[in-house]
Amino acid sequence: MSKKRFENFSFTDMEYLYQGLKALIEQGEGVGFHNADMGHPTYRLGAEGVTIKDNQLCAESPGVNGLFQMLSEVSTRLKEEGIEELHYIWWYDFTSWEKFCQFALNIYKSQGGL
């Protein structure tokens, strides 16, 4: 995940990008998830701290999920620039696969999944 896709973005640009990507998950339609299935076993395992290596069990992993990679990069950058000190109610730390999966599963469950 060494790509620096957003290095020229301002702090405000990063906030907008972050909120847009987060909203994709919150819609619960599965955009950015394997087979549009936010309850897929890969994410359930990920939420428990188990990381599936790229292409080990399925076509999904932290190394191939573009939504996770973008959210992780944006979250890391926002953290480096002090987002947590602002105490925004919309902030969620997506820097790890486990946290990404936990967030997705919570949305999935809130919509009647699992």
DRENPA-3360 file (N, C-alpha, C; in nm, 2 decimals, always signed):
BEGIN
1 = MSKKRFEN = +0.08/-0.12/+0.00/+0.00/+0.00/+0.00/+0.09/+0.12/+0.00 ~ +0.19/+0.12/-0.08/+0.28/+0.24/-0.08/+0.24/+0.35/-0.17 ~ +0.13/+0.33/-0.25/+0.08/+0.44/-0.33/+0.04/+0.56/-0.25 ~ +0.07/+0.67/-0.30/+0.03/+0.80/-0.24/-0.06/+0.87/-0.34 ~ -0.18/+0.82/-0.35/-0.28/+0.87/-0.44/-0.32/+1.02/-0.42 ~ -0.32/+1.06/-0.29/-0.38/+1.18/-0.25/-0.28/+1.28/-0.19 ~ -0.16/+1.27/-0.22/-0.05/+1.35/-0.15/-0.07/+1.50/-0.18 ~ -0.13/+1.54/-0.29/-0.15/+1.68/-0.32/-0.28/+1.73/-0.27;
9 = FSFTDMEY = -0.36/+1.65/-0.20/-0.49/+1.70/-0.15/-0.47/+1.78/-0.02 ~ -0.55/+1.88/-0.01/-0.55/+1.96/+0.12/-0.62/+1.88/+0.23 ~ -0.61/+1.93/+0.35/-0.67/+1.87/+0.46/-0.83/+1.86/+0.44 ~ -0.88/+1.97/+0.39/-1.03/+1.97/+0.36/-1.06/+1.88/+0.25 ~ -0.98/+1.87/+0.15/-1.01/+1.77/+0.04/-1.01/+1.63/+0.10 ~ -0.91/+1.60/+0.19/-0.90/+1.47/+0.25/-1.03/+1.44/+0.33 ~ -1.08/+1.54/+0.40/-1.20/+1.52/+0.48/-1.32/+1.48/+0.39 ~ -1.33/+1.56/+0.28/-1.44/+1.53/+0.18/-1.43/+1.39/+0.12;
17 = LYQGLKAL = -1.31/+1.36/+0.08/-1.29/+1.22/+0.03/-1.32/+1.11/+0.13 ~ -1.27/+1.13/+0.25/-1.29/+1.04/+0.36/-1.44/+1.02/+0.38 ~ -1.52/+1.13/+0.39/-1.66/+1.12/+0.42/-1.74/+1.06/+0.30 ~ -1.69/+1.08/+0.18/-1.76/+1.02/+0.07/-1.74/+0.87/+0.07 ~ -1.61/+0.82/+0.09/-1.58/+0.68/+0.09/-1.65/+0.61/+0.21 ~ -1.66/+0.68/+0.32/-1.72/+0.62/+0.44/-1.87/+0.61/+0.41 ~ -1.93/+0.71/+0.34/-2.07/+0.70/+0.31/-2.11/+0.59/+0.22 ~ -2.01/+0.54/+0.13/-2.04/+0.43/+0.05/-2.06/+0.30/+0.13;
25 = IEQGEGVG = -1.99/+0.29/+0.24/-2.01/+0.18/+0.33/-2.14/+0.19/+0.40 ~ -2.17/+0.31/+0.45/-2.29/+0.34/+0.53/-2.42/+0.32/+0.45 ~ -2.41/+0.33/+0.32/-2.53/+0.30/+0.24/-2.57/+0.16/+0.25 ~ -2.48/+0.07/+0.28/-2.51/-0.07/+0.30/-2.53/-0.15/+0.17 ~ -2.50/-0.09/+0.05/-2.52/-0.16/-0.07/-2.41/-0.25/-0.12 ~ -2.30/-0.25/-0.04/-2.19/-0.34/-0.07/-2.09/-0.28/-0.18 ~ -2.10/-0.15/-0.21/-2.01/-0.09/-0.31/-1.87/-0.11/-0.25 ~ -1.78/-0.16/-0.32/-1.64/-0.18/-0.28/-1.61/-0.31/-0.20;
33 = FHNADMGH = -1.71/-0.39/-0.19/-1.69/-0.52/-0.12/-1.71/-0.64/-0.22 ~ -1.64/-0.75/-0.19/-1.64/-0.87/-0.27/-1.78/-0.91/-0.29 ~ -1.83/-0.93/-0.42/-1.96/-0.97/-0.45/-2.07/-0.88/-0.39 ~ -2.03/-0.76/-0.35/-2.12/-0.66/-0.29/-2.18/-0.72/-0.16 ~ -2.10/-0.81/-0.09/-2.15/-0.88/+0.03/-2.07/-0.83/+0.15 ~ -2.12/-0.74/+0.22/-2.05/-0.69/+0.34/-2.05/-0.79/+0.45 ~ -2.12/-0.89/+0.44/-2.12/-1.00/+0.54/-2.04/-1.12/+0.50 ~ -1.96/-1.11/+0.40/-1.88/-1.22/+0.35/-1.79/-1.27/+0.46;
41 = PTYRLGAE = -1.76/-1.40/+0.46/-1.68/-1.46/+0.56/-1.54/-1.39/+0.58 ~ -1.49/-1.34/+0.47/-1.36/-1.27/+0.48/-1.37/-1.15/+0.57 ~ -1.48/-1.07/+0.56/-1.50/-0.96/+0.65/-1.53/-1.00/+0.79 ~ -1.60/-1.11/+0.81/-1.63/-1.15/+0.94/-1.50/-1.20/+1.01 ~ -1.41/-1.27/+0.94/-1.28/-1.31/+0.99/-1.20/-1.18/+1.02 ~ -1.20/-1.09/+0.93/-1.12/-0.97/+0.94/-1.16/-0.89/+1.06 ~ -1.29/-0.88/+1.09/-1.34/-0.81/+1.21/-1.29/-0.88/+1.34 ~ -1.26/-1.00/+1.33/-1.21/-1.08/+1.45/-1.05/-1.07/+1.46;
49 = GVTIKDNQ = -0.99/-1.00/+1.36/-0.85/-0.98/+1.37/-0.77/-1.08/+1.28 ~ -0.84/-1.17/+1.21/-0.78/-1.26/+1.12/-0.77/-1.20/+0.98 ~ -0.64/-1.19/+0.93/-0.62/-1.13/+0.80/-0.59/-1.24/+0.70 ~ -0.67/-1.24/+0.60/-0.66/-1.34/+0.49/-0.55/-1.28/+0.39 ~ -0.45/-1.36/+0.36/-0.35/-1.32/+0.27/-0.41/-1.31/+0.13 ~ -0.35/-1.22/+0.05/-0.41/-1.20/-0.09/-0.43/-1.33/-0.16 ~ -0.56/-1.35/-0.20/-0.61/-1.46/-0.28/-0.59/-1.59/-0.21 ~ -0.58/-1.60/-0.08/-0.57/-1.72/-0.01/-0.70/-1.80/-0.01;
57 = LCAESPGV = -0.81/-1.74/+0.03/-0.94/-1.81/+0.03/-1.04/-1.76/-0.07 ~ -1.02/-1.64/-0.11/-1.11/-1.58/-0.20/-1.04/-1.46/-0.27 ~ -1.11/-1.39/-0.35/-1.05/-1.28/-0.43/-1.04/-1.15/-0.35 ~ -1.06/-1.16/-0.22/-1.07/-1.04/-0.14/-0.96/-1.05/-0.02 ~ -0.90/-0.93/+0.00/-0.81/-0.92/+0.11/-0.77/-0.77/+0.12 ~ -0.70/-0.73/+0.23/-0.66/-0.59/+0.24/-0.57/-0.55/+0.13 ~ -0.50/-0.64/+0.07/-0.41/-0.60/-0.04/-0.47/-0.58/-0.17 ~ -0.60/-0.62/-0.19/-0.67/-0.60/-0.31/-0.79/-0.52/-0.30;
65 = NGLFQMLS = -0.84/-0.49/-0.18/-0.97/-0.42/-0.17/-0.93/-0.27/-0.18 ~ -0.97/-0.21/-0.29/-0.94/-0.07/-0.32/-1.01/+0.03/-0.23 ~ -1.13/+0.00/-0.18/-1.20/+0.08/-0.09/-1.12/+0.09/+0.04 ~ -1.08/-0.03/+0.09/-1.00/-0.03/+0.22/-0.87/+0.05/+0.20 ~ -0.80/+0.02/+0.09/-0.67/+0.09/+0.06/-0.69/+0.24/+0.06 ~ -0.79/+0.29/-0.01/-0.81/+0.44/-0.01/-0.85/+0.49/+0.13 ~ -0.94/+0.43/+0.20/-0.98/+0.47/+0.33/-0.86/+0.47/+0.43 ~ -0.78/+0.37/+0.42/-0.67/+0.35/+0.50/-0.57/+0.47/+0.48;
73 = EVSTRLKE = -0.54/+0.49/+0.35/-0.45/+0.60/+0.32/-0.50/+0.74/+0.37 ~ -0.63/+0.76/+0.34/-0.68/+0.89/+0.38/-0.69/+0.90/+0.53 ~ -0.73/+0.79/+0.60/-0.73/+0.79/+0.75/-0.59/+0.82/+0.81 ~ -0.49/+0.75/+0.75/-0.36/+0.77/+0.80/-0.31/+0.92/+0.79 ~ -0.34/+0.97/+0.67/-0.30/+1.11/+0.65/-0.38/+1.21/+0.74 ~ -0.51/+1.19/+0.75/-0.59/+1.27/+0.84/-0.54/+1.26/+0.99 ~ -0.50/+1.14/+1.03/-0.45/+1.12/+1.17/-0.32/+1.20/+1.18 ~ -0.23/+1.19/+1.08/-0.10/+1.26/+1.08/-0.12/+1.41/+1.09;
81 = EGIEELHY = -0.23/+1.46/+1.04/-0.26/+1.60/+1.04/-0.35/+1.65/+1.15 ~ -0.38/+1.56/+1.25/-0.44/+1.59/+1.37/-0.60/+1.58/+1.37 ~ -0.65/+1.50/+1.29/-0.80/+1.49/+1.29/-0.86/+1.44/+1.42 ~ -0.79/+1.36/+1.49/-0.84/+1.30/+1.62/-0.86/+1.41/+1.73 ~ -0.77/+1.51/+1.72/-0.78/+1.62/+1.82/-0.90/+1.71/+1.80 ~ -0.96/+1.70/+1.68/-1.08/+1.78/+1.65/-1.21/+1.72/+1.70 ~ -1.20/+1.59/+1.74/-1.31/+1.52/+1.80/-1.44/+1.53/+1.72 ~ -1.43/+1.51/+1.59/-1.55/+1.51/+1.50/-1.63/+1.38/+1.53;
89 = IWWYDFTS = -1.76/+1.40/+1.54/-1.84/+1.28/+1.56/-1.84/+1.18/+1.45 ~ -1.81/+1.23/+1.33/-1.81/+1.14/+1.21/-1.68/+1.06/+1.19 ~ -1.58/+1.09/+1.27/-1.45/+1.03/+1.25/-1.45/+0.88/+1.29 ~ -1.39/+0.80/+1.21/-1.37/+0.66/+1.24/-1.24/+0.62/+1.18 ~ -1.15/+0.55/+1.26/-1.02/+0.52/+1.21/-1.02/+0.39/+1.13 ~ -1.00/+0.41/+1.00/-0.99/+0.30/+0.90/-0.85/+0.25/+0.87 ~ -0.76/+0.27/+0.96/-0.62/+0.24/+0.92/-0.59/+0.09/+0.92 ~ -0.67/+0.01/+0.98/-0.64/-0.13/+0.98/-0.76/-0.21/+0.92;
97 = WEKFCQFA = -0.72/-0.32/+0.86/-0.82/-0.41/+0.80/-0.93/-0.45/+0.90 ~ -0.88/-0.48/+1.02/-0.98/-0.52/+1.13/-1.08/-0.41/+1.16 ~ -1.04/-0.29/+1.17/-1.14/-0.18/+1.19/-1.23/-0.16/+1.07 ~ -1.17/-0.17/+0.95/-1.25/-0.16/+0.83/-1.36/-0.27/+0.83 ~ -1.32/-0.39/+0.86/-1.42/-0.50/+0.86/-1.52/-0.48/+0.97 ~ -1.48/-0.44/+1.09/-1.57/-0.42/+1.20/-1.68/-0.32/+1.16 ~ -1.64/-0.21/+1.10/-1.73/-0.10/+1.06/-1.83/-0.16/+0.96 ~ -1.78/-0.23/+0.86/-1.87/-0.28/+0.75/-1.97/-0.38/+0.81;
105 = LNIYKSQG = -1.92/-0.47/+0.90/-2.01/-0.56/+0.96/-2.12/-0.50/+1.05 ~ -2.08/-0.39/+1.12/-2.18/-0.32/+1.20/-2.29/-0.26/+1.11 ~ -2.25/-0.21/+1.00/-2.35/-0.15/+0.90/-2.44/-0.27/+0.85 ~ -2.37/-0.38/+0.81/-2.44/-0.49/+0.76/-2.54/-0.55/+0.86 ~ -2.50/-0.56/+0.99/-2.59/-0.61/+1.09/-2.70/-0.51/+1.12 ~ -2.68/-0.38/+1.11/-2.78/-0.28/+1.14/-2.89/-0.29/+1.03 ~ -2.86/-0.35/+0.92/-2.96/-0.36/+0.81/-3.02/-0.50/+0.80 ~ -3.00/-0.57/+0.91/-3.06/-0.71/+0.92/-2.98/-0.82/+0.87;
113 = GL = -2.85/-0.80/+0.85/-2.76/-0.91/+0.81/-2.71/-0.99/+0.92 ~ -2.66/-1.11/+0.90/-2.61/-1.20/+1.00/-2.72/-1.23/+1.09;
% end
